[in-house]
Amino acid sequence: MSNTTVSVPDLGGADNVDIIEISVAVGDSVELEQDLLVLETDKASMEIPSPVMGKVVEILVSVGDKVSEGDNIMVVDVAASDDAEPSKAEPEQEPAAKASPAAEAKVDPDASSAASASEMELTIPDLGGASDVDVIELSVEPGVSVAAEDSLLVLETDKASMDVPAPADGTLVEFRIKVGDKVNEGDVYAVMKTAASSDAAESSAKSGASAQAESAPSAVAESSAAESPTTVAPAPEKSAATAPATPESANRSSDVYAGPSSRRLARQLGVDLTKVSGTGVRGRITKDDIRGYVKKMLKQAESGTIGAASGAGIPPIPEVDFSQFGDIELQPMSKIKKLTAANMQRNWLNVPHVTQFDEADITDLDAFRKQMKPEAEKRGVKITPLPFLIKAAAQALKLEPSFNVSLHADGEHMVHKHYVHIGIAVDTPAGLMVPVIRDADKKGIWELAQESAELVEKARAGKLKPNEMKGACFTISSLGAMGGTGFTPIVNAPEVAIMGVSKAQMKPVWNGSEFEPRNMLPLAVSYDHRAINGADCGRFFTTLVALISDIRRLVL
């Protein structure tokens, strides 16, 4: 292994060129031709590629410095894959090493120990006695910077789900588990590069390189020349750190001020550079600016505070200091409530909603339900209107298949489903959850009553599994006896329709000769107008109301 000093290549005659961005950090591994820094002349900006493959040991310049052809900019520890044999270089290095043995003993161990300390293995914390716990979500991607206490993954026990937080600030290097794995306390689940350790590695590497340069410049030069065709010179000792140039106060032009590497990163991440504020020299947008913008947008989307979650350009609601009006208390939202908020906002912005209303006469249904109570008690099942509504909705979806569809992501196809799964919205202490009853069209009232009751209980106890909340074709959201004469439910995409059920009440209904009291149930169906038109909904609603009003039709 040897240190190679990278210098500024031919600049086409330009002198005193500004450094506007440093693309790597001390300790980073670099590939051949990978960008090291960005220079800017009066006419254009240019990226300086790495002439070797290895690890950055020291950066000899700062943003704002001016450089010319041949100036040293960086020291790279050439990778061990170099063709040169170390044994040939050892005799030439030996005199210098003998002259200053302290330098040789100090450099490599310090640098290697700092480098190894920069990464730490993360283990599963105390799980309260639980074992073989399911991994249900990986909350971040490798390479993402995280802050202490940020959620890294979500585990699920028989009783609840839990977030596993980051123990410190840093960057996630890799996960050693995947969704669906089972873990126990003490299991290694990820590798993280901590900020504190990275700083230690940087300072140690710098001090090691400096000592080596002062003690054995000739040895370094000769060894490097033997191992690499790149021209190598001993790292010059800098008497004082050059302060970055102060950005001149100039108005930014209408064009975005960013270099090629920053623009490439923005394209990869889908970032609109006009929305990113630059912190570089003269307001230039750097890669860190883009990463910071993406991180900010992701956090806002997760918390449900972003005003344009789907890129619709909708301005966010201005932040208000409510404490100026009186005493307040901030309470954190549960993860389910945050996810629900983001999902509802996304659905409302993306789905063109239409809601149609009608009433179903459930007088006979209610009388039959009350008549079946003794048998329900024997079966140990509580029979409510919900299983009848589930059965009627499932039957209506089969009779009116235009409702049992989803829009394909390509916008050119419709997905027709040959199964009928019904979601039921459940109010829980943690927030709104929607368990799914599969193949509802193939089940009877007793089975639907039993299964819906079990799913509601699991939802409120926090025991639902992720696959028990996926795959619904249609959702029923019932306010039941909580009141209200109607509401407009939000479609839960990729479903295309949802039914809202309000409080039933006795109303006088004309039977052709007189008014008679009938128990009327208000219903509202919201649908995605891209997939369903008004006539489709009219037919579906008529079928649904007929099935609910006369439950004998459910057996036809």
Backbone torsions as a table, in degrees:
resi	resn	phi	psi	omega
1	MET	NA	142.0	179.7
2	SER	-150.3	156.0	178.4
3	ASN	-91.1	131.5	177.8
4	THR	-114.9	127.5	178.0
5	THR	-90.6	121.2	-178.9
6	VAL	-91.0	133.2	-178.6
7	SER	-118.8	164.5	-179.2
8	VAL	-69.0	128.2	-179.9
9	PRO	-77.8	-171.7	178.4
10	ASP	-59.8	125.7	-178.5
11	LEU	-104.7	16.2	178.4
12	GLY	67.9	30.0	178.2
13	GLY	92.9	-5.8	-179.7
14	ALA	-76.6	144.2	177.9
15	ASP	-125.3	159.2	176.6
16	ASN	49.3	57.3	-177.8
17	VAL	-88.7	136.9	-178.1
18	ASP	-74.3	138.5	168.9
19	ILE	-89.4	117.0	-176.5
20	ILE	-108.4	-12.4	178.7
21	GLU	-160.0	136.2	171.9
22	ILE	-108.0	118.9	-168.4
23	SER	-89.3	-8.2	-179.6
24	VAL	-130.9	171.5	177.8
25	ALA	-129.3	162.4	177.2
26	VAL	-59.1	131.6	-178.9
27	GLY	98.7	-14.9	179.6
28	ASP	-71.6	142.6	171.1
29	SER	-86.9	133.7	-178.2
30	VAL	-121.1	146.0	176.8
31	GLU	-97.3	165.3	175.9
32	LEU	-60.9	131.3	179.9
33	GLU	74.1	6.6	176.1
34	GLN	-72.3	142.5	-179.1
35	ASP	-63.4	131.7	176.5
36	LEU	-102.8	-44.9	177.5
37	LEU	-155.9	170.0	-178.3
38	VAL	-120.8	129.4	177.4
39	LEU	-108.4	156.8	178.8
40	GLU	-136.4	123.0	174.0
41	THR	-97.9	-173.9	177.8
42	ASP	-67.4	-21.9	-173.5
43	LYS	-105.8	-30.3	-174.4
44	ALA	-162.3	170.9	173.1
45	SER	-108.7	152.1	-178.9
46	MET	-143.0	148.5	178.6
47	GLU	-100.3	138.3	178.1
48	ILE	-98.0	114.4	-178.4
49	PRO	-84.5	159.9	178.0
50	SER	-79.9	129.5	178.7
51	PRO	-82.0	-7.8	-177.5
52	VAL	-136.7	170.7	175.3
53	MET	-111.0	131.4	-178.7
54	GLY	172.1	-152.8	-178.1
55	LYS	-121.8	137.1	-179.5
56	VAL	-71.1	120.0	-179.8
57	VAL	-94.9	-42.0	-176.3
58	GLU	-152.4	140.8	174.1
59	ILE	-107.1	120.1	-170.9
60	LEU	-93.2	-1.2	-177.8
61	VAL	-132.0	169.9	178.2
62	SER	-131.0	160.5	174.2
63	VAL	-60.8	130.0	-177.3
64	GLY	103.9	-17.9	176.4
65	ASP	-67.4	157.4	174.6
66	LYS	-111.3	133.3	-177.7
67	VAL	-130.7	161.4	177.0
68	SER	-132.0	172.2	-179.6
69	GLU	-55.4	131.8	178.3
70	GLY	93.0	-13.5	178.4
71	ASP	-67.2	139.4	178.0
72	ASN	-76.4	133.7	-177.2
73	ILE	-120.9	-23.4	-172.2
74	MET	-161.0	151.8	174.0
75	VAL	-114.7	125.8	-178.3
76	VAL	-120.3	130.9	174.8
77	ASP	-81.7	107.9	-174.2
78	VAL	-63.3	138.7	-176.5
79	ALA	-61.3	153.9	-176.3
80	ALA	-68.7	-6.9	-178.6
81	SER	-79.9	1.4	179.3
82	ASP	-59.4	150.8	-176.0
83	ASP	-73.4	-24.4	-174.9
84	ALA	-64.9	145.2	178.9
85	GLU	-92.5	129.5	-178.3
86	PRO	-62.3	-29.8	-175.2
87	SER	-64.7	-27.6	-179.8
88	LYS	-74.2	-27.8	-177.1
89	ALA	-86.4	-20.6	-174.2
90	GLU	-61.7	-43.0	179.5
91	PRO	-60.4	-36.0	-178.6
92	GLU	-72.3	-29.8	-178.0
93	GLN	-82.1	-20.6	-170.2
94	GLU	-59.9	-44.6	179.7
95	PRO	-59.0	-45.2	-179.2
96	ALA	-64.9	-36.8	-179.7
97	ALA	-65.9	-39.2	178.8
98	LYS	-67.0	-35.5	-179.3
99	ALA	-65.3	-30.3	-179.2
100	SER	-141.1	72.8	-177.7
101	PRO	-64.1	-28.8	-177.5
102	ALA	-62.9	-37.9	-178.6
103	ALA	-65.4	-43.0	-179.2
104	GLU	-64.0	-38.8	-177.5
105	ALA	-71.5	-22.2	-172.3
106	LYS	-93.0	-33.8	-167.0
107	VAL	-69.5	-64.6	-171.1
108	ASP	-64.5	-46.4	180.0
109	PRO	-58.2	-43.0	-178.7
110	ASP	-62.9	-45.1	-177.5
111	ALA	-65.4	-42.7	-178.3
112	SER	-68.1	-38.4	179.7
113	SER	-66.9	-37.1	178.5
114	ALA	-67.4	-38.5	-179.6
115	ALA	-65.8	-41.7	179.8
116	SER	-68.0	-31.4	-179.6
117	ALA	-73.0	-14.0	-176.6
118	SER	-73.1	-15.9	178.5
119	GLU	-118.0	138.9	179.5
120	MET	-131.7	143.3	176.3
121	GLU	-84.4	133.9	179.5
122	LEU	-100.4	134.7	-177.8
123	THR	-117.7	156.4	179.0
124	ILE	-66.2	128.4	-178.8
125	PRO	-76.2	-174.1	178.5
126	ASP	-58.7	126.7	-178.4
127	LEU	-105.4	15.4	177.9
128	GLY	67.0	30.7	178.2
129	GLY	93.3	-9.3	-179.6
130	ALA	-73.8	149.3	178.8
131	SER	-135.5	160.5	-178.4
132	ASP	49.2	56.0	-176.9
133	VAL	-87.1	136.5	-177.4
134	ASP	-75.4	137.9	169.9
135	VAL	-89.1	114.6	-175.9
136	ILE	-107.4	-11.8	-179.4
137	GLU	-160.8	135.4	168.5
138	LEU	-102.2	113.8	-167.1
139	SER	-80.9	-19.0	-179.4
140	VAL	-133.7	167.4	177.8
141	GLU	-104.0	148.3	174.2
142	PRO	-56.0	140.0	-178.0
143	GLY	95.5	-8.6	-178.6
144	VAL	-86.6	137.6	175.0
145	SER	-78.6	135.4	-179.6
146	VAL	-128.0	154.7	175.6
147	ALA	-101.1	159.1	177.5
148	ALA	-55.2	136.4	179.6
149	GLU	78.6	-1.1	171.6
150	ASP	-66.5	141.9	-179.6
151	SER	-71.0	129.6	177.4
152	LEU	-100.1	-37.9	178.0
153	LEU	-154.6	166.2	-179.8
154	VAL	-121.8	129.5	177.1
155	LEU	-108.6	155.9	178.9
156	GLU	-134.2	121.5	174.0
157	THR	-97.9	-173.8	178.0
158	ASP	-67.9	-21.6	-173.7
159	LYS	-104.0	-31.7	-174.4
160	ALA	-165.3	170.6	172.7
161	SER	-104.2	153.2	-178.0
162	MET	-143.4	145.0	175.6
163	ASP	-89.2	140.7	172.7
164	VAL	-104.6	113.4	-173.8
165	PRO	-86.2	160.4	173.6
166	ALA	-71.1	136.2	-178.5
167	PRO	-77.1	-14.9	-177.3
168	ALA	-162.2	171.5	173.7
169	ASP	-70.3	145.9	176.6
170	GLY	165.0	-160.2	-179.1
171	THR	-125.1	131.5	178.3
172	LEU	-75.1	121.7	-178.8
173	VAL	-85.3	-49.6	-179.0
174	GLU	-162.0	154.3	168.7
175	PHE	-96.4	142.0	175.4
176	ARG	-108.8	12.9	176.0
177	ILE	-135.2	172.6	176.8
178	LYS	-140.3	165.9	178.4
179	VAL	-59.9	132.2	-178.6
180	GLY	103.0	-17.4	176.5
181	ASP	-69.5	158.8	174.2
182	LYS	-111.2	135.2	-176.3
183	VAL	-129.3	162.7	177.8
184	ASN	-132.8	167.3	179.1
185	GLU	-56.2	130.9	178.3
186	GLY	93.4	-11.5	178.0
187	ASP	-67.2	138.3	175.8
188	VAL	-77.2	124.4	-178.0
189	TYR	-116.6	-15.6	-177.9
190	ALA	-161.5	165.8	173.0
191	VAL	-120.6	132.8	-175.3
192	MET	-129.5	140.7	174.7
193	LYS	-100.5	113.1	-175.3
194	THR	-85.2	150.4	-178.3
195	ALA	-62.6	-42.8	-177.4
196	ALA	-63.8	-42.0	-179.2
197	SER	-68.3	-35.5	178.1
198	SER	-62.7	-40.8	177.9
199	ASP	-62.4	-41.4	-179.4
200	ALA	-64.2	-40.7	179.5
201	ALA	-63.4	-40.8	-178.5
202	GLU	-64.1	-47.6	-177.4
203	SER	-67.3	-36.9	-179.8
204	SER	-67.9	-42.1	-179.9
205	ALA	-64.1	-39.6	179.6
206	LYS	-64.2	-44.4	-177.9
207	SER	-66.9	-36.7	179.2
208	GLY	-65.9	-44.9	-179.5
209	ALA	-64.5	-37.8	-179.5
210	SER	-65.9	-43.4	-179.7
211	ALA	-64.4	-40.3	-179.9
212	GLN	-65.6	-38.7	-179.2
213	ALA	-65.7	-38.4	-177.4
214	GLU	-76.4	-34.2	-172.5
215	SER	-85.3	-36.7	-174.6
216	ALA	-141.2	63.9	-179.3
217	PRO	-64.5	-39.8	-177.8
218	SER	-68.1	-38.1	179.9
219	ALA	-64.5	-41.6	179.6
220	VAL	-62.5	-45.4	-177.2
221	ALA	-63.2	-46.5	-177.3
222	GLU	-66.6	-43.0	-179.2
223	SER	-63.8	-43.3	-178.6
224	SER	-66.0	-38.4	179.9
225	ALA	-64.6	-35.4	179.9
226	ALA	-70.7	-32.1	-173.5
227	GLU	-94.7	-24.2	-173.4
228	SER	-139.5	140.6	177.6
229	PRO	-72.7	-12.5	-178.7
230	THR	-67.9	136.8	176.9
231	THR	-64.7	127.9	-174.8
232	VAL	-121.8	139.1	174.8
233	ALA	-133.9	150.3	178.1
234	PRO	-61.7	143.2	-179.6
235	ALA	-63.5	123.0	-179.8
236	PRO	-69.9	142.8	178.6
237	GLU	-79.5	123.0	-178.2
238	LYS	-88.2	124.2	-178.4
239	SER	-70.0	-32.3	179.6
240	ALA	-156.1	145.1	178.7
241	ALA	-68.2	129.6	179.1
242	THR	-76.2	124.7	-178.8
243	ALA	-71.3	138.5	177.1
244	PRO	-58.7	143.7	-179.2
245	ALA	-64.7	139.9	178.8
246	THR	-72.2	128.9	179.6
247	PRO	-60.5	134.7	178.3
248	GLU	-75.6	143.9	179.9
249	SER	-78.0	95.3	179.8
250	ALA	-134.1	143.2	179.7
251	ASN	-69.8	137.8	177.9
252	ARG	-73.4	138.7	179.0
253	SER	-73.1	170.1	180.0
254	SER	-66.4	-25.2	177.3
255	ASP	-79.0	146.6	179.2
256	VAL	-69.3	135.7	-178.2
257	TYR	-99.8	95.0	-178.3
258	ALA	-153.2	148.3	-179.8
259	GLY	-81.9	172.3	-178.1
260	PRO	-58.7	-41.8	-178.4
261	SER	-66.2	-38.7	177.9
262	SER	-66.6	-40.8	179.0
263	ARG	-65.3	-38.1	178.7
264	ARG	-64.4	-43.2	178.0
265	LEU	-62.7	-40.7	179.2
266	ALA	-62.7	-39.9	178.1
267	ARG	-64.5	-41.1	-179.6
268	GLN	-63.8	-35.9	-177.3
269	LEU	-93.7	-5.0	-179.7
270	GLY	71.0	34.9	-176.8
271	VAL	-96.4	133.6	173.6
272	ASP	-82.7	108.9	-174.6
273	LEU	-64.2	-21.4	179.0
274	THR	-67.9	-15.3	-179.7
275	LYS	-99.2	1.0	-177.7
276	VAL	-102.0	132.4	176.7
277	SER	-89.1	127.6	-179.2
278	GLY	-86.0	140.7	178.6
279	THR	-114.7	2.4	-179.6
280	GLY	-79.4	-171.9	-180.0
281	VAL	-59.9	128.6	-179.1
282	ARG	56.8	35.2	175.9
283	GLY	77.4	18.2	-179.7
284	ARG	-67.7	139.4	178.6
285	ILE	-84.4	121.7	179.5
286	THR	-101.3	173.4	177.4
287	LYS	-63.0	-38.1	178.8
288	ASP	-63.1	-35.8	176.9
289	ASP	-61.7	-41.7	-179.1
290	ILE	-67.9	-44.3	179.3
291	ARG	-63.3	-40.1	178.5
292	GLY	-63.9	-38.8	178.7
293	TYR	-64.5	-44.3	179.8
294	VAL	-63.3	-43.2	179.7
295	LYS	-61.8	-41.0	179.1
296	LYS	-63.8	-43.8	-179.7
297	MET	-65.0	-38.9	179.5
298	LEU	-65.4	-41.1	179.1
299	LYS	-65.5	-40.4	179.5
300	GLN	-67.0	-38.0	179.3
301	ALA	-66.4	-39.5	-179.6
302	GLU	-66.4	-37.1	-178.2
303	SER	-83.4	-8.4	179.0
304	GLY	79.1	15.7	-177.2
305	THR	-99.3	-8.2	-177.0
306	ILE	-72.4	136.9	-175.0
307	GLY	-81.3	-19.5	-178.5
308	ALA	-132.4	67.7	-174.4
309	ALA	-61.3	-26.7	-178.9
310	SER	-108.0	16.2	-179.3
311	GLY	74.5	24.6	-176.1
312	ALA	-81.3	-4.2	178.6
313	GLY	75.9	17.9	179.8
314	ILE	-79.6	126.4	-178.4
315	PRO	-67.6	145.0	179.5
316	PRO	-71.5	159.1	175.9
317	ILE	-70.7	130.8	-178.9
318	PRO	-57.8	142.0	178.4
319	GLU	-73.4	137.7	-177.3
320	VAL	-120.8	135.8	174.1
321	ASP	-87.8	94.2	-175.3
322	PHE	-71.0	-17.8	-178.7
323	SER	-66.3	-17.2	179.1
324	GLN	-73.0	-13.9	-179.7
325	PHE	-100.3	-12.6	-178.6
326	GLY	158.6	-174.5	-179.2
327	ASP	-68.6	140.1	178.3
328	ILE	-135.5	167.0	176.0
329	GLU	-142.2	129.3	178.7
330	LEU	-93.2	124.9	177.3
331	GLN	-121.1	129.1	-179.0
332	PRO	-66.5	142.5	175.8
333	MET	-78.8	144.5	175.0
334	SER	-68.1	159.3	-179.6
335	LYS	-60.3	-38.0	-179.7
336	ILE	-65.0	-41.4	179.8
337	LYS	-65.8	-37.9	178.6
338	LYS	-66.4	-42.9	179.0
339	LEU	-66.3	-39.1	178.5
340	THR	-63.5	-42.8	-179.7
341	ALA	-61.4	-45.7	179.8
342	ALA	-65.2	-39.4	-179.3
343	ASN	-67.3	-42.5	179.4
344	MET	-64.0	-41.1	179.2
345	GLN	-65.1	-42.3	179.4
346	ARG	-62.7	-43.8	-179.9
347	ASN	-65.7	-40.9	-178.2
348	TRP	-66.5	-36.2	-178.9
349	LEU	-76.0	-31.8	-173.6
350	ASN	-95.0	-26.4	-173.9
351	VAL	-102.3	121.4	173.8
352	PRO	-74.8	101.2	-173.5
353	HIS	-81.7	142.0	165.4
354	VAL	-133.5	138.1	179.3
355	THR	-123.0	129.9	175.4
356	GLN	-116.3	148.3	-173.2
357	PHE	-121.6	149.6	174.3
358	ASP	-161.2	174.4	177.5
359	GLU	-127.6	142.6	176.4
360	ALA	-113.5	135.9	177.7
361	ASP	-82.3	107.6	-177.7
362	ILE	-106.1	22.5	-179.6
363	THR	-59.4	-50.0	-178.7
364	ASP	-69.5	-39.0	178.4
365	LEU	-60.3	-44.7	-178.1
366	ASP	-66.9	-37.9	178.3
367	ALA	-65.2	-42.7	178.4
368	PHE	-64.6	-41.5	-179.5
369	ARG	-60.6	-44.0	179.4
370	LYS	-67.3	-33.3	177.9
371	GLN	-65.5	-30.1	-177.2
372	MET	-88.7	1.2	-177.2
373	LYS	-59.3	-44.7	179.0
374	PRO	-57.6	-43.1	178.8
375	GLU	-67.8	-35.2	177.9
376	ALA	-62.4	-39.5	178.5
377	GLU	-64.3	-38.7	178.1
378	LYS	-64.6	-36.9	179.6
379	ARG	-79.0	-11.7	-177.1
380	GLY	73.5	29.5	-178.1
381	VAL	-123.9	138.3	174.3
382	LYS	-94.0	118.5	-177.0
383	ILE	-96.8	115.6	-178.8
384	THR	-115.6	175.4	176.0
385	PRO	-64.5	-20.9	-173.5
386	LEU	-57.7	-49.2	-179.5
387	PRO	-60.3	-31.9	176.3
388	PHE	-66.7	-39.7	178.6
389	LEU	-67.0	-38.9	178.3
390	ILE	-62.9	-46.3	-179.4
391	LYS	-63.3	-42.8	179.8
392	ALA	-64.8	-42.0	179.2
393	ALA	-64.1	-41.8	179.2
394	ALA	-62.7	-42.0	179.6
395	GLN	-66.7	-39.5	179.3
396	ALA	-65.3	-36.7	177.8
397	LEU	-64.3	-34.5	178.3
398	LYS	-73.5	-37.5	-179.3
399	LEU	-76.5	-28.3	178.9
400	GLU	-124.0	76.2	-172.9
401	PRO	-64.2	-11.8	178.2
402	SER	-64.3	-17.6	177.7
403	PHE	-88.2	-19.2	-176.3
404	ASN	-96.4	61.2	-176.5
405	VAL	-138.1	171.3	169.1
406	SER	-143.2	151.1	176.3
407	LEU	-76.9	132.8	176.0
408	HIS	-71.8	150.7	-177.3
409	ALA	-62.2	-25.1	-178.9
410	ASP	-77.9	-6.7	178.6
411	GLY	72.0	6.9	-177.0
412	GLU	-119.5	-4.1	-178.0
413	HIS	-134.7	158.1	174.9
414	MET	-116.5	131.5	178.7
415	VAL	-90.5	112.6	177.3
416	HIS	-94.7	125.8	-174.5
417	LYS	-98.6	133.5	178.7
418	HIS	-103.0	30.9	174.8
419	TYR	-140.3	160.7	-179.1
420	VAL	-130.8	101.3	176.1
421	HIS	-112.8	131.5	-176.6
422	ILE	-113.5	126.5	175.0
423	GLY	-90.3	144.5	177.2
424	ILE	-124.9	119.9	-178.5
425	ALA	-72.2	131.9	-177.4
426	VAL	-126.8	129.1	175.7
427	ASP	-84.3	119.0	-178.9
428	THR	-123.2	164.0	176.9
429	PRO	-58.1	-29.2	-178.9
430	ALA	-84.9	-15.5	-177.9
431	GLY	136.2	-173.0	-177.1
432	LEU	-76.5	129.9	177.2
433	MET	-131.1	150.8	-176.4
434	VAL	-129.5	86.0	173.3
435	PRO	-69.3	157.2	-172.9
436	VAL	-120.3	130.1	173.7
437	ILE	-94.8	116.9	-175.7
438	ARG	-86.4	145.4	178.7
439	ASP	50.8	48.6	-178.1
440	ALA	-62.8	-27.3	-179.3
441	ASP	-69.9	-18.1	-177.4
442	LYS	-98.7	3.5	-175.4
443	LYS	-113.8	149.5	178.9
444	GLY	-87.1	177.1	-177.0
445	ILE	-61.9	-43.4	-179.0
446	TRP	-62.3	-44.6	-179.3
447	GLU	-65.8	-39.8	178.1
448	LEU	-66.4	-38.2	178.1
449	ALA	-64.1	-43.5	-179.6
450	GLN	-65.2	-48.6	-175.7
451	GLU	-68.2	-41.1	179.8
452	SER	-65.1	-39.2	178.3
453	ALA	-64.2	-40.7	179.4
454	GLU	-66.0	-42.0	-179.8
455	LEU	-67.1	-38.8	177.5
456	VAL	-63.1	-42.7	179.8
457	GLU	-64.9	-41.7	178.4
458	LYS	-64.8	-38.7	179.7
459	ALA	-63.2	-45.2	-178.3
460	ARG	-71.4	-23.1	177.7
461	ALA	-91.4	-1.2	179.5
462	GLY	72.3	29.1	-175.8
463	LYS	-109.2	5.4	179.8
464	LEU	-67.2	139.2	174.7
465	LYS	-91.1	154.5	-177.7
466	PRO	-55.3	-39.5	-177.7
467	ASN	-72.8	-9.3	175.7
468	GLU	-85.6	-1.4	179.2
469	MET	-121.8	20.6	-177.9
470	LYS	-123.0	154.7	169.2
471	GLY	91.0	9.7	-178.0
472	ALA	-67.3	144.9	173.9
473	CYS	-95.6	-25.6	-172.7
474	PHE	-159.5	143.2	-177.3
475	THR	-119.7	144.2	174.5
476	ILE	-114.1	122.6	177.1
477	SER	-115.8	110.8	-173.7
478	SER	-114.1	123.6	173.6
479	LEU	-83.2	-16.7	176.4
480	GLY	56.6	-131.9	-175.8
481	ALA	-83.7	6.9	-177.6
482	MET	-72.0	-11.7	175.0
483	GLY	110.8	173.5	179.2
484	GLY	98.1	146.6	179.4
485	THR	-102.1	-3.7	178.6
486	GLY	167.9	157.1	175.6
487	PHE	-156.8	167.3	-178.9
488	THR	-110.9	98.1	-179.8
489	PRO	-69.7	152.5	179.6
490	ILE	-93.8	130.7	179.7
491	VAL	-61.0	135.1	-179.3
492	ASN	-96.9	82.6	-178.4
493	ALA	-57.9	145.0	13.2
494	PRO	-84.5	7.6	170.7
495	GLU	-63.3	161.3	-178.3
496	VAL	-115.7	1.6	179.9
497	ALA	-157.4	156.7	178.4
498	ILE	-150.1	145.4	179.0
499	MET	-112.6	129.0	175.0
500	GLY	-101.3	132.4	-178.0
501	VAL	-116.5	125.6	-179.0
502	SER	-106.6	-167.4	-174.0
503	LYS	-79.3	127.5	177.0
504	ALA	-72.2	147.2	177.1
505	GLN	-150.6	151.4	179.4
506	MET	-73.3	133.1	179.7
507	LYS	-136.8	149.9	174.1
508	PRO	-76.4	123.3	-177.6
509	VAL	-121.0	131.0	-179.5
510	TRP	-76.1	123.5	-178.4
511	ASN	-101.3	8.9	-179.6
512	GLY	110.7	-25.4	179.4
513	SER	-130.9	-23.2	-179.3
514	GLU	-160.9	167.1	173.3
515	PHE	-85.4	139.3	174.8
516	GLU	-136.0	149.9	-179.1
517	PRO	-73.4	127.7	177.9
518	ARG	-131.3	144.5	179.4
519	ASN	-85.2	106.9	-173.4
520	MET	-104.7	132.1	-178.0
521	LEU	-108.0	115.5	178.6
522	PRO	-72.6	131.8	179.3
523	LEU	-126.6	147.2	175.3
524	ALA	-136.1	130.8	177.0
525	VAL	-117.1	115.8	173.1
526	SER	-96.7	141.5	-178.7
527	TYR	-143.8	160.4	178.4
528	ASP	-82.8	111.9	-174.4
529	HIS	-69.3	-11.2	175.2
530	ARG	-72.6	-29.2	-176.4
531	ALA	-105.4	-27.1	-173.4
532	ILE	-129.5	135.6	174.8
533	ASN	-104.0	174.9	-174.4
534	GLY	-61.6	-37.7	179.8
535	ALA	-65.4	-40.2	176.6
536	ASP	-58.1	-46.9	-178.7
537	CYS	-66.0	-37.1	178.2
538	GLY	-59.5	-44.6	179.0
539	ARG	-66.8	-43.3	179.7
540	PHE	-62.1	-45.8	-176.8
541	PHE	-64.7	-41.6	178.6
542	THR	-61.0	-43.6	178.0
543	THR	-63.5	-45.0	-177.9
544	LEU	-62.8	-46.8	-179.2
545	VAL	-63.3	-39.0	178.8
546	ALA	-63.9	-40.1	179.7
547	LEU	-67.1	-39.9	-179.5
548	ILE	-72.0	-38.3	-176.7
549	SER	-72.0	-29.8	178.8
550	ASP	-133.5	91.8	-172.3
551	ILE	-67.0	-9.7	175.1
552	ARG	-63.6	-25.3	179.8
553	ARG	-67.1	-20.4	-177.9
554	LEU	-66.5	-19.6	-178.8
555	VAL	-97.9	-1.9	-178.6
556	LEU	-78.5	NA	NA
